[in-house]
Amino acid sequence: MASLTTMERLLLFHKLESDLFHRLVHELAQDPATMQWVIALWLWFESAGHHDFIRRVAALPGPVVLRFVEEAIACLRCLTNLGQGATADANDNRDRRLPCTNALLSKPIDDVGYFQGRREVLDDITHQYRSICLAICDAGNSSTSMPRNIGSVHASPLMVRSSVFPTPRVAPLPLNPMAAPFPLNPMASPWIPVQSPPPDDYRSLFITFSKGYPISREDIMEFFNSMFGPCVETVMVENVAPGQQPVYGRVVLRSPAMIPVVLEGEETAKFMIKGRHLWARMYIPSSRLSDA
């Protein structure tokens, strides 16, 4: 069997990142140049000790992935003193927070202001962009050619677009158009053992309704799944005696990482479902309260 070239080895090692890039560009209709820098930022997160960040993002539904992209773009623009990170006032605090990103970081970042003027971070992200992203994020893309010199920067964080395009309502293209017929199919996805989700208590939201205005399980599940992708595993509502109406319940999410996404980094969140109010917060079972 012929030995693999340096480029082939690079593509094999970073297949996950390449597949995610093509998903962002082809399935989620994002700008390719911007997504190269987004992937570079996420690679820097992993190099800084936030392990498996990209793998965990890639496992999320499209609408949630786009929320991570929005936060990544905000960080990149702040890093180069362009976005709201340089001039934001108190009214912009909500836009500066990173609830999705922090859900996957081993140590949370206060907000995008962390990146303001951090030259050493910019240098590290630029290194990831030059040495990895220019190669793996173009491989197999018929609309662009493979860079001849991955040491030259074809773009800059200064050029990162601030907007995230909504997910198109079209059939997605293949996520791996770069696959090539290497011996023994080295492009095949690695085998990863299936891990059971954590217990319900650690991925649940406690919900309450206005008295006299309950919301059905079906409406709650449909609302959250339409807002954040297929994130709800089940909905439980208070059992009440005949003639009475429930005032609280619990939403069990498929992943604990979705809790800060749904709550948008706040302790509580308020939603309107078919004209009725619903309040949500992180579920804390009585056993955990007694241990605190």
N, C-alpha and C positions, 0 to 999 in steps of 0.2 A: 504494500500500500504506500503510495507516494506521501511524503510528509506534507503537512499543512504549511502554507505560507504564513508569514507574520500577520497579514491582513485577515486571513481565514481564522487564525487563532483569536484575533481580536474580536471578530464577529461572533465566534462561538462563545467566548467568555461574556460578551455583552449582548447576547441574544434577547434577553428580557427587555433591556433598555431599547433595543432596536424595534422590537415588536410593539412596545408601548408608544414609541415615536410614530410608527406607521398607523397605529390606532388613533392617536391624537390628530394626525394629518388627514387620513383617509376616512375614518369612521366618524370622527368628531369635528372635522372640517376646520382645523386650526392652522395658523400660519406656520409653514415649515421652519423658517429662520428663527422665529420666536420660540418654537418648541425645542430647537437645538439648545438654546440657552436655558430653557426650563429644565430639560434633562440634565444639563451641566450643573445647575443649582442642586438638583436632587442627588446627583452623584457626589457633590460636595457634602451634602448632609450625611451621606453614608460614610464618606472618608473622615468626617468629624465625629464619628461614633454612633450615629443614629442608624443602626443596622436594619436591613430589610425594608427601608423606607420605600424604595421603588417597587419592590415585589408587592407590598401591601397596597400601594396606590393602584397598581395594575389590576388588582383583584376586585376593585370597586366598580360599581356601575357608572356609565358615562356621565350622567349629570353630576355625580359626586366628584369624579375625576376633574371635571371642569372647574369645580370650586377650588380644588388644589391648584389648578393652573392659574386661576385668578390670583390666589395668594402668592404663588411663585413670581408672577409678573410684577406684583406690587413690591416684593422684596428686591427684584432685579432693578426696577426703576428707582427705588430708594437708594440702592447701592451706588448708583451713578448720579445721585442728586437731582433726578429729573421728576419723579412722581410726587405724590402728595406727601411722601416721607419728609421732604425738605421744608414744606410750608404748611403742613396740616395743623389745624387748630383743634380746639376741644370738640367741635361738632363733627370732626372726621375720625374720632376715636374708634367708632364701629368699623370703619373701612380699613383701619390700620391693624386690626387684630388678625390673628392667624389661628382660628379655632380648628380648622381641618388639619393644617400642617402640625400644630402642636399635639393633636391626637396621636400622631405617629412618632413624635420625637421623644427621645429618652429624657431630655431636659427641655421644658418649654421655653419659647422665645416670647418676650413680653409683647412686642408688636414689630411692625416693619422698621421702626426706628432703630432697631438693633443694627441694621445694615448701613446706616447713614455714615458715609465717609470711611467705611472699613476697607482700606486699600488692600490689606493682606487677604481678606475674603475675596475681593474682586480678582486678585491675582490667582488664587486657588481655583475659583470657578472658571476663569479664563483658561487655566491649564487643562481642566477637565474638558472644556469646549474644544480646545485645539487638539489635544492628544487623543480624545475618544469620540466626541460627538460629531465632529466634522466627517469622520469616517463611518461610524455605525449608523448615523442618522441620515445618511444619503445612500447607503448600500441598497442596491436593487430598486431604487426609486427611478422609474422611467422618465419622470419629469425633470430630474436633475442628474448631473454626471458625478461620478466619484471624484472627490477632490484629489488632485495630483500631489499637492503638498499640504499635508494636514498641519504643518507648522505655521501656516499663514492664516490669519483670522479673516474670514470672509464677511463677518458682521460684527457688531458690537452690542453690548447690553444697551447702549444709548439708542439703538434702533428697535428695541423690543416694543411691540405693539401693546397698548394698554388695555385693549378690549379682548374679550373671549367670545368667540362666535358660538351661538347656540347649536346644540346637536341637530344635524339635518334629519329630516324625516325621509330618508332614503335607505335602500338596502346597503349595509356596510360592505366595503371591499375587503379582500383577504388581509388579515393582520400581519402576514409574513410574506410579502411579495419578494423578499430578498433571498428566499430559500434557493439553494443551488445543489446539484447532484454530486455531493462529496461522497467518497467511499464510506460505507457503513452508515450512511445517513447521519453525519455528525450534527446536522441542523435540527434533529429531532428534539422535542422538548424533554428536559431532564425529568426523571421520575421523582416526584415529591410525595412523601406519605401524607395521606389525608389526616388532618388534625380535627378533633372534635371541638366545636365551639365551646367557650367557657359557659359556666352555669347561667341560667336565666337571670339570677339576681345581679350579675355583673354586666348585663347588657340590656337593662330595662329602664323605662321611663315611668314615673308615677304621674298619672294624669287626673285632673279634676274638671268637673263641669259646673256651669251655673245651676243653682238649684232650680229644678223644674224644667231644665233644658238639656237632657242627656243626649248623647250622640251614639249611634249604633256602632257595633264592632266593625261592620262592613264599611261604613263611611269613614271611620278613623283609619283603617288599613288602606283604603283607596286614596285618601288624602295624602298620607305620608309617602306611600309608594309613588304617587304622581309627582310629589315635590322633590323627593330625594332618590328616586330609583327604587328597585325592589329591595327595600331595607328592612321591612317588618316581617317577623316570623309569625307572631300571633298577637292578638289583642284580648285582654281579659277585663271584664267589667264587673263591678260589685254585684253580688247576689242579694236581691232585696225581696221582701215579702210582697205578695200580690197587692196591687194598688199603689205601691211605692215606686219611686224612680231612683236609679243609681246616681251617685254624685262623684264617684271616683273609679279608677281602673288602672290598668298597667299595660304598657306597650312593650313587648319583647322584641328587640332588634336582632338582626342576624349577626351583628358584630358590635363589640363595645366601642370601636373606633367611630361608630356613627353617632354616639351620644353627643359629643361636642359639636358635631356637624349640625344635628337637628336643633340643638339649643343655641347654635351660633356663638359658642364661647361664653354664654351667660349661664347663671345658675338656674334661671327659669325662662320659659318662653311662652308666649301667648299666640294662639292660632284661632282663625275663624273658619269653621267647617259648616257649610250650608247654613250660614247665618247664626250659628251658635258658637259660643266661646269655649275654648279648651286651653287649659294651662298644663304645662309639662315641666318636670324637673327630674333630675337623676333619682332613680329608685334606690332607697337605702333600707334593706330589710331589718327587722328588729334585732336579729342576731348580730349584725354588724354594728348596730347602734350600741348594744350592750358591751361589745368589745372595745369600743372607742374610749 
